[in-house]
Amino acid sequence: MIESAPILFFDSGVGGLSVVAPTRALLPRAPIVYAADSAGFPYGTRSEAEIAARVPALLGRLVERYRPRLVVIACNTASTIALAAVRAALDVGVVGTVPAIKPAAAMSRSRVIGVLGTAATVRQPYVDDLAARFASDCTVLRYGSAALVEIAEAKLAGTPPDPAALARELDGLLAQPGGAAIDVIVNACTHFPLLEAEMAAVAPAGVRFVDGGPGIARRIVHLTGGQAWPEQAEDVLVFTRLGEAERRLAAALGFARVEAL
């Protein structure tokens, strides 16, 4: 493995940066290519068929261009729908992102858990399977929010989240029958940890949030154990559509190198 080979992170937007952050903390010298499918954003409102066709094709092009040592699908929606197809198509290790239902069940005292994701993620049979395997003694309530994805993207571009808008989205979980007993909310979209502090401020006292980012970071460290890293690395931000909005976002995020796929 050559030192300059990057870790490739992929998401529909910039939510996957919530996975990059804990990875960077553990692997500070790792070169990173972050790819945002801005032309396909948002995934949560697309059909399973669209995502299943789009994600493996895009990742094939990205792998061919950047030759990564590892691919991380930093998107719950893409992972729950297309992970198996991506692994079958690529000749490189692939790490997926799944809702953190197992740690949520370990944390919950009330045995009522909320899963907050995109509409596409929360309706997947994969979520049913995780709940059955790891939270069989819990009530697992779900809510799909497209608004939170947009709010997270806007936050990174410089627009502070509106607390009233966040409260409305949380009510999608908390106002369901039994929702008042929720004591742990799974951020089942990588965009949502970017709003965790703001959501915690408007959530009922005692409600905790959990996401898969730290666990994914540890998995990346395990899979790249013993590999060499460069002394200095230049990170790359890639968009599938590179317009003025994407350039402004890249500048706000501090990426010096920005490319179009």
LUMDRENKE-694942 format. One record per residue (C-alpha): residue number from 1; residue in one letter; x, y, z. Coordinates in steps of 0.25 Angstrom, whole numbers. Layout:
<rs>
   num   residu      xx      yy      zz
   NUM        A       X       Y       Z
...
</rs>
This chain:
<rs>
   num   residu      xx      yy      zz
     1        M       0       0       0
     2        I       6      13      -4
     3        E       6      24       6
     4        S      -1      34      -2
     5        A     -13      25      -4
     6        P     -25      32       2
     7        I     -37      28      10
     8        L     -49      31       1
     9        F     -62      35       9
    10        F     -75      36       1
    11        D     -88      43       4
    12        S    -100      49      -3
    13        G     -96      63       3
    14        V     -86      67      14
    15        G     -93      59      26
    16        G     -82      49      25
    17        L     -72      59      31
    18        S     -78      54      44
    19        V     -71      41      41
    20        V     -58      48      36
    21        A     -56      56      49
    22        P     -55      44      58
    23        T     -46      37      48
    24        R     -37      49      47
    25        A     -36      49      62
    26        L     -30      35      62
    27        L     -23      36      48
    28        P     -17      50      47
    29        R      -8      47      36
    30        A     -18      39      27
    31        P     -20      46      13
    32        I     -35      47      11
    33        V     -44      49      -1
    34        Y     -58      53       2
    35        A     -68      51      -9
    36        A     -82      58      -8
    37        D     -92      54     -19
    38        S     -97      68     -20
    39        A    -104      65     -33
    40        G    -112      54     -26
    41        F    -115      60     -13
    42        P    -123      57      -5
    43        Y    -123      42      -5
    44        G    -134      41       6
    45        T    -145      45      -4
    46        R    -140      36     -15
    47        S    -145      22     -18
    48        E    -137      10     -14
    49        A    -136       6     -29
    50        E    -129      20     -32
    51        I    -119      19     -20
    52        A    -116       4     -23
    53        A    -112       8     -38
    54        R    -106      21     -35
    55        V     -96      18     -23
    56        P     -88       6     -29
    57        A     -86      14     -42
    58        L     -81      27     -35
    59        L     -72      19     -26
    60        G     -66      11     -37
    61        R     -62      24     -44
    62        L     -57      30     -31
    63        V     -48      18     -28
    64        E     -43      18     -42
    65        R     -39      32     -41
    66        Y     -33      33     -27
    67        R     -29      18     -24
    68        P     -32      18      -9
    69        R     -28       8       1
    70        L     -42       8       7
    71        V     -56      13       3
    72        V     -65      18      14
    73        I     -80      19      10
    74        A     -82      30      21
    75        C     -97      30      18
    76        N    -108      22      25
    77        T    -117      22      13
    78        A    -107      18       3
    79        S    -101       7      12
    80        T    -115       1      16
    81        I    -119       0       1
    82        A    -106      -2      -7
    83        L     -95      -7       2
    84        A     -95     -21      -3
    85        A     -95     -17     -18
    86        V     -83      -7     -15
    87        R     -75     -18      -9
    88        A     -78     -28     -20
    89        A     -74     -17     -31
    90        L     -61     -12     -24
    91        D     -48     -18     -22
    92        V     -45     -10     -10
    93        G     -50     -11       5
    94        V     -63      -4       7
    95        V     -68       0      21
    96        G     -83       4      22
    97        T     -91      12      32
    98        V    -103       6      39
    99        P    -112      12      50
   100        A    -106      11      64
   101        I    -118       2      69
   102        K    -109      -7      77
   103        P    -102       3      86
   104        A    -115      11      87
   105        A    -121      -2      93
   106        A    -110      -3     103
   107        M    -111      11     107
   108        S    -127      12     109
   109        R    -133      10     122
   110        S    -147      13     118
   111        R    -146       2     107
   112        V    -152      12      97
   113        I    -143      16      86
   114        G    -144      26      75
   115        V    -138      25      61
   116        L    -137      38      54
   117        G    -132      36      39
   118        T    -137      39      25
   119        A    -150      34      20
   120        A    -142      24      11
   121        T    -134      19      23
   122        V    -144      17      33
   123        R    -153       8      24
   124        Q    -142      -2      21
   125        P    -143     -16      25
   126        Y    -129     -15      30
   127        V    -134      -6      41
   128        D    -144     -17      45
   129        D    -133     -27      46
   130        L    -124     -18      55
   131        A    -136     -16      64
   132        A    -140     -30      65
   133        R    -125     -35      67
   134        F    -121     -24      77
   135        A    -133     -17      83
   136        S    -143     -28      83
   137        D    -147     -24      97
   138        C    -149      -9      93
   139        T    -160      -1      86
   140        V    -153       5      74
   141        L    -160      17      68
   142        R    -156      23      55
   143        Y    -157      36      48
   144        G    -151      40      34
   145        S    -147      55      33
   146        A    -143      62      20
   147        A    -143      75      27
   148        L    -132      72      36
   149        V    -123      68      25
   150        E    -125      82      18
   151        I    -123      89      32
   152        A    -110      82      34
   153        E    -105      85      20
   154        A    -109     100      23
   155        K    -102     100      36
   156        L     -88      96      30
   157        A     -90     107      20
   158        G     -92     117      31
   159        T    -107     118      34
   160        P    -110     115      49
   161        P    -121     105      51
   162        D    -135     110      55
   163        P    -138     103      69
   164        A    -153     103      65
   165        A    -150      95      53
   166        L    -142      85      60
   167        A    -153      84      71
   168        R    -163      81      60
   169        E    -155      70      54
   170        L    -152      63      68
   171        D    -167      64      70
   172        G    -168      54      59
   173        L    -162      44      68
   174        L    -166      49      82
   175        A    -181      52      78
   176        Q    -183      37      74
   177        P    -191      28      83
   178        G    -181      24      94
   179        G    -171      35      89
   180        A    -171      42     102
   181        A    -163      30     108
   182        I    -152      31      98
   183        D    -138      33     105
   184        V    -129      30      94
   185        I    -129      35      80
   186        V    -121      29      69
   187        N    -116      39      59
   188        A    -118      29      47
   189        C    -113      39      36
   190        T     -99      44      36
   191        H    -104      59      35
   192        F    -111      58      48
   193        P     -99      58      58
   194        L     -95      71      52
   195        L    -108      76      59
   196        E    -107      68      72
   197        A    -103      80      81
   198        E    -115      88      75
   199        M    -125      77      76
   200        A    -121      73      90
   201        A    -124      88      94
   202        V    -138      86      90
   203        A    -140      71      93
   204        P    -146      67     107
   205        A    -137      67     118
   206        G    -130      53     119
   207        V    -131      49     105
   208        R    -118      45      99
   209        F    -113      44      85
   210        V    -104      33      79
   211        D     -98      31      65
   212        G     -89      21      58
   213        G     -77      31      55
   214        P     -68      27      66
   215        G     -70      12      63
   216        I     -67      14      49
   217        A     -55      21      52
   218        R     -50      10      60
   219        R     -53       0      49
   220        I     -45       8      39
   221        V     -33       8      49
   222        H     -34      -7      50
   223        L     -35      -9      35
   224        T     -23       0      32
   225        G     -14      -5      44
   226        G       0      -6      40
   227        Q      -1       3      28
   228        A       8      14      25
   229        W       3      29      25
   230        P      10      41      19
   231        E      16      52      27
   232        Q       7      62      21
   233        A      -6      60      14
   234        E     -15      68       5
   235        D     -30      66       6
   236        V     -39      66      -6
   237        L     -53      70      -7
   238        V     -61      65     -19
   239        F     -74      68     -24
   240        T     -82      62     -35
   241        R     -88      75     -38
   242        L     -79      87     -35
   243        G     -86     100     -36
   244        E     -85     113     -28
   245        A     -92     107     -16
   246        E     -83      96     -15
   247        R     -71     105     -16
   248        R     -76     114      -5
   249        L     -78     101       4
   250        A     -64      96       1
   251        A     -58     110       5
   252        A     -67     110      18
   253        L     -61      96      21
   254        G     -47      99      19
   255        F     -44      90       7
   256        A     -33      96      -2
   257        R     -34      85     -13
   258        V     -48      84     -19
   259        E     -51      76     -31
   260        A     -63      71     -40
   261        L     -65      57     -43
</rs>
